[in-house]
C-alpha cells in the first residue's frame, strides 16, 4: 500500500488533456484495451506524432507508456472500461471535452470531485493506503483559505499535505496546518525520526534525500494540476496562493459526497464523470462496430482539437480545412463538415492554454505574445496585429484598427499578480511610447498591459505613466481578454468601444466589459 497521495506523473501538467483524450479516442475508444499490446504501442506512436510524448527509443516495447496515459485519463474521470464488453468508453465529462466544452471548467469540476478511495487509487499498480479518505484538491484549497497558512511551498505540500492529509475533516485540516506552522518555525527537525520508513518508495526505504525528492515530485504534480483550474497559482517566489477567492469559496461551499463502490470501475467512473448538470449516466453503447467513416471522423476531430488547443482557430477558415485534410488524408468536404460541429466553441478550447501562458513567466513568454497577437488579430478582435516582442526595446504586440484609424501597443506580463516595476515603467515611458506616437499615420491612443492578474498597486502605477506620458493606458487580465473576445463575437461591439476599455487608466474589470 502507498502511504501518500498518488497521481500519474507521466504528464505533470494538464495542458494537453484534450489532445491526449482525443488521441486515445482515435486509437482505443470502443476497443479492447487490456492486454492489447499492439494497440497500446500504436497509441504511443500517435502521441509522439502530436508532440505530446517525446520521440525516442522505448525501453519497454510492450506499450507501458501508453498504459500510463490511460491511467492519467482514468484518474481524471474521463474514460472507463465497460464491464460487459471490456471496451473503452468516454464518460460524460470526456464526451463533453471532445465536443468542444471549455476544458478548464470540465477539469476543475473533475478535480473538485477527485477522491481517495477511487477506481484509480485501488488499481493493483497504485494501491493508495485505505487510511486516505478525502478530496485532495479541495483539501489543498481549504488549507490555502486558512488565514494562518495563506500560501504553501512545494516542500510543505510534499512533507505534510500529501503524507498527513488523510481526511476532509476539520480536525485533519487543523492538524496539517499546525504541522506546517511548526515547520516554518523549527524546520526539518519536527519530522518523525522514521520519516523514510513511514513513506517508502515502491522500491522500498530510501535515503532522506531520495525520499524528499520523490515526495517533491509528487507535490509538484498535484500543484500543477491545481494551477490548471486557475483558482490558485504559484507567485514569483514559488508560493502557491489562491488568486480567485470568490470562486474557491463557491467550490468549497458546494456540497460534495464520496462516490461509492470504487472497486466497481464502470459504476464509479460513470458517477465520477458526470458533468454538464447531469445526475445520471444512462447511456447504452451496444456492440456496433466502428465504420471507416467513423474512423475518419475521429481522425479529423483529433487533429482539430490538437490544433485548437494551441492556436486560436476558426472552423470556417479554408486554410485550417486544407491543413487538416493534408494531415489526415480526408476530403476537404468531410473535414469542413466535421469541424463545423465545433463552431462557436473554438475560443473555449483555447482559453485554458492562454491563461496558463499568462502565468508561465519567461518559460513561454514568446508563445504568450504570439497568442495575444492572435486574439487581437483578424480571427479574434479584428485588429491588424503585429507581434513585435522579438525586437529589441519593443513592446510585445502593436495593433491598428484599420476601420477606425487608431493604434495602440500591448505589453504582456506573465505574472499571477503583476505590479509595474520602475524598470518596466521606464521602458514604457522612454522606449515604447515615444517610438509609437504618430507611427504609420494612425492616431496612437493607448498602451495596454495583459497579465495573469494584477496587484492592488497597479491602478496607481498605470495612472502615473498616463500622467507623465500624456497618453491613456490600462490593464486587463488574461481571463477577461477571453471574455472580451466572447463579448465582441456575440454582440455589436465596435473598435471604438474597445478603445474606451483600453483607455481607462486602471485595470479593466469584467463589469467594464459587461457595460460596453
N, C-alpha and C positions, 0 to 999 in steps of 0.2 A: 504493500500500500504506500502511495506517495503521501508524505506528511506536509505538503504545501499545496497552495493553489497551483493548478497546471492548465496550460493553454497551448495549442500548437504554435511552434515558433518558426515554421518554415517561411512564413511571411510575417515579419514583425509589425508591419503596418497594414491597415485595412484599405488603403488606397485602391488596389487593383481588384477589389471584391467583385465588381460587376464583370470584369474581364475574365477572372478565374471561374466564376459561376457560369459565364457564357461558354467558356472553353469546355468546362465539364458537361454542360448541356449538350454541346456538339458531340463530344466523344463518348459519353457514358449514360446520358439520360435515357430512361426507358430500356436500359440494357442491364444484363447481369454485370456485377462489379466484383464481388468476392471471388477470388481465385482466377479472375480473368487477366493473367499477366500481360498478354499481348495488347489488350485494350488499355491497360494501365500504362504500359510503355508508350503507346500511341498518344495518350493524353500528355505525357511528359514532353513529347515532340511538339504537340500543339502549343503547350505553354512556352516552350522555347521559341517557337515561331512568333508568338505575340510579344516576346521580350519580357515575359513575366518570370520565367525561370532561366537561369544562366546556362548558356550553351557550353557544353564541355563533356569530357569523359565521365561516364556514370560509373561510380564504384560498384553500384548494385544494378545489374541488368534486369532485375525482377520486378521493376515498377514501384519500388518502395517510395520513391519520390512522389509519384502520383497519389499514392495512398495517404501521404501526409496532407496533400491538398484536399482530398476527400474528407479527412478528419477535420481540417480547417473549416470547410463549408458546413459540415455536420454540427460542429460546436457552436456555430452561429445560428443554427436552426433553419438553414436554407434548403437542405436536402434530407432524404431519408430512404431507407431500403424497405420496400413493400414486403410485408410478412409472407403473403401467399405466393407471390411470384418471384421474390428475390430481386426485383428490378429497382433501379434507382429512380426516384421521383423528386420533383420540386415541392417544397412546402408552399403555402400561400405567400409567405414573405419572399421566398425565392422567385416565385412566379411573378410577383409584382415588380421585383428588381429587373427581371428580364423584359418586362413590359414597359420599362422606362420610368418607374416611380423614382422619386428623389432618393438616392442611396443613403444620404445622411439620416433622413427621417426613419427609413426602414431599419438601418443598422443600429441607430440609437435605441429604438424600441426593442430590438433583439438583445442588446447589451443590458438594458434595464431588466430584462426577464432572465438573463443568463444566471444559472443557478448550479449549486452543488447540493445534492447529487443530481446528475443528469445522465442521459443516454451516453453522452461523450465521456463523462468522468468515470463511468462504470465499465468502459471498454477494457479488454484484457491487457492491452499495452499501456493503458493510462492508470486506471485504478487509484483515483484520489481517495484518501482516507475517509472513512464514514463519519469521522468527527466533524467534517465540514458540512454545514447545513445553512447556507446563506446565499445571497445575491451579491457577488463580489464587486461589481461596478457600482451598485447602489451603496455598498459599504464604503468604498473609497470616497464617493461624493459626500456621504454623511460625515466622514472624518474631516473632509475639507470644509464642511459647513461649521464645524466646531470652532468657535471663536478663539479657543486656546491653541488650536492647531493651525488653521487657515491655509497652510501650504504643506507639501510633502516633497522630500527629496527621494530620488530613486533608491538610495540606500535605506531610508526609513521604510519604504514600501517593501524592500527586499528582506529586511531584518525582522519586521514586526507585523506588517499588514498581511502579507501572503503566508505567513507562518502562524501567527496567533489570532488572526481574524477568522474565527470558525463559526460564528452565528450572526444573525441580524439583530440580536438583542441589544438593548441599550447598555446592558452590563458588559457585553463584549466590546462594544464601541468605546465605552469608558475605559476599559482595561487597556486596549491598544493605544488610546490617546495618552494614558498615563505613562505607558512604556515609552512612547515617542518623546514625551516631555522629559522623562528621566534621561533618555539617551542624549537629548540636546544639552542637558546639564553635565552628565557624567561620562558620556562616550561609550566605547565598546565594553568597558568593564561591567556593565549591567547585564551583559549576555550570560546565559547559563553556561556553566563550565563544560557541559556535554553538548553544546550547541551543534557541533558537526554530527554527533550521533543522533540527535533529535531530527535533523533534516538531511538525511543522507541522499546522495545521488543514486541513480539507477544502478551504478556500478559499485555502490557501497559507500562507506565512510571515507571522506576525503580530507585534505588539509583545510584549515580555516580559509586560506586564500582561495582555494578552488571552490569551496562551498559558497563563499561570498560572491565569487564571480558567477557561479551558476544561478544563485538567487537574484543577483543584479540583472542577469539576462532575462529571467522570468519577469521581474518587476518592470523592466523596460518595455517588454511586450504588453503587459497589462496597461501601462501608462500610454503607450502608443495607441492601443485600442480605444482607451477613454478619450484621448485627444481627437480621434476621428469624429466623435459626437459634437465637438466644438463647445462642450459645456465647461471643460477645464483644459488648460494647456500649460506647458512649461514656459516660464518667462525667461528673460535674458540671463538670469542666474541659475537656470535649470530647476527652478522650484515650480512644482505643479500647483496651480491655483485655479479656482473657479472664476470664469470670466462672464458667465451668464447666470447670475444668482437667481433671477426670477424663474428661468427655465428649469434650473436644478430643483428649486423649491417645488415647482409643479410636478416634476417627475417623482420626487421623493414623497410627496403627499398623495400621489396616485396609488391606490391600494394594489398590492401585488401578492399573489398566493403561490405557494410551491406547486409545481406541476407534479402530479402523482405518477406512479409506475415508470420510473426512469429505466427500469430493466426491460420494459416493452418499447423497443425503439420506435416502431411506427406510431404507436399511441402517443408517446412522449413528444416526438418530433412534430407531429401534426399539431399538437397543442402549443408547443413552443413556437412554431412557425405561423401561428395565426397573426394576421396583420390586416390593415385597412378596415378596422372596425368589426371584423368577423369574430364570431364567438364559437363557431363550429367549422370543422373541415369535413364536409360530406362528399367530397369529390370521389368519383369512381373512374379508374383508369382503364379497366378492361385488359385484354390481351392482344389488341390490334398491333400489327407490325408497322414499322416505320417505312413510309414510301420514299422513293427517290426525290420527289418534290419536297417532302418534309425535311430531308437531309439538306437539300439546297437552301431551304428557308432558314434552317438552323445555322448554316454556314454564313449566310448573309447577316443574320441577326448578330452572330458572334463578332464579325468584323465591324459592323456598325457600332456596337456598344464599346468595342475596344477603341475605336476612333473617337466616339463622342465623349468618352471619359477624359481624353487628353486634350481635345480641341473643341471650341465652340463651332458646331456644325449646323447646317440646316438641311432637312430631309429633301428639300426641293432643289438643292444645289446639284446641277448636272455633273460637275467635276467630282463630287462625292460619289454619285451613282457610278460614274466611269471608273473611279478608283476601286470601289468595292467589286465591281464587275470583273476588273482585271485580276484582282487578288483571289476571287472565288471561282472564276470561270462561269459564273451565272450570267444570264442575259440582262441587259440594261433594264428591260421592262420588268423582269421579275424582281430585280434589286429595287427599282423605284417603287414598285407595288408593296414590297415587304417593308421597306424603311418608312413608308408613308404612315404606317401604324404608330410611329413614334412622333409624328408631327405635333408640335406644341410642348413636347416633353424634353427637348434637347437641352435646354438650359438647366433643368433639374439634374440631369445626368452629369453635367459638367460642374455643377455648383460645389460639391464636396471637394473636388480636386483643387478648385480655385481657392477656396478658403484654406486648404492645407498649405498651398503655396504661400499664402499670406502670413503663415506662422513659421515658415521653414528657415528664416534667416538667410544667410548668404548661400546656403546649400542649394537653393533653387531660385536665386534672385533673377536670373535671366529668363527662366520659364515663367515666373510671376509677371515680369514686364511684358513678355510676349502675349501671355494670356490676357492681360489688361488691354493691350492693343487690339486683340481680337474682340473683346467685349465692347470696346468703344468704336470698333470699325464697322464696315458695311453690314456684316452679318449680325451685329449687335445694335448699338445705339445710333448707328448710321453716320458717324463722323468719318472723315478721312483721317486715319490714324497711322502714325509712323512710330515704329519702335526705335527710339534714339539712345537708349541706355547704354548701348555698346560703345558709344562715342565718348571721348574724354570730356569732362566738365559739362555734361549734358544731363537734362532730366531724363526720365525713362520713356515717356511717351509724349508725342506732340500731336494734338488733334485740331482739325479745322472743320467748321460747319460750312460746307460749300453752299448749303441752302440759305444761310443767313449771314455769311460773311464775317464770322468771328473765329478766334482761335484761343487755345489755352494749352498749358502743359500739366503733366501728371508725374508725380514722384511717388514711386512705390516704396513702402517701408514694411518689410516682413517681420513685424513685431506684434505680439498679442496686445501690448499696451504701449503705443508709441507716444513719445514726447519729443518735441523739436529741440535737438541739442544745439549748442552755439555754433558748432561746425556746420551742421545742416542748415541752420539759419543763414550763415554767411554764404554758403553755396547758392541758396535760393536768391538772396539779395544781390550778390556781386557777380555771380556767374550765369545762372539760368535766366532770371528776369530781364536783365539788360540785353541779352542776346536775342530774346524772342519778341521784344516790343517792336511792333511795326514790321515783323518778318513776313514776307510773301504778300504784303499789301493788305493783309487781313487785320482787323482790329483785334488786338491782343487783350482779352478780357479777364483772364483768371489763371491762377495756379491751384492745383488740387493735390492733396496728399491722400493716398489709399493705403490702408494698413489693416492688419487683423483686428485691431482695436486701438483706442486712444486713451491716454491718461487724462485726468481732470485738468491738468495744466495746459493741455493743447489749445483750448479756445483762446486763452490769453496770449499764448505764443504766436498763433497764426494771426491774430488781430494786430500784434506788434509789427509783424512783417508787412501786413497790408498797409499800416500807417506809414512805415518807413519807405516802402516801395511805391506807395500811391497806386496800388492795384489790388483788386479783391482776390480772395482765395478762400479755401475751405478744406475740410477733410471728410472722408466717407469710409466706413469700414467695409471689408470685403463682402460681408453678408448683405449689406444694404446696396452694394453695387449690383448684386444679383437681383435683389428685389426691385431696384430701379429699372433694370432691364426687363423684368417681368411686367412692370407697370407700363413701360414705354411700348412694349409689344401688344399689350392688351387694351390700350386706350388711345386717345388722340393727342398725346403729349408731343410738343414740338421742341426743337433745339433751344428756342428762346426760354422754354420752361425749365429745361435742364440747366441752362446758363444761370438762372436765378439760384438754383441749388448750389452751383459751384462758386457762387459769389457771396455766400452767407457770412463769411469772416468768422466762422466757427465750425464745429463738426456738424455735418448734416445727418439728422436722425431719421428714423422711419416715419415719424409724424410729419416731417418736412416733405418726404416723398409722397406720402398719402395726401398731403394738402396741395399738391401741384394741380 
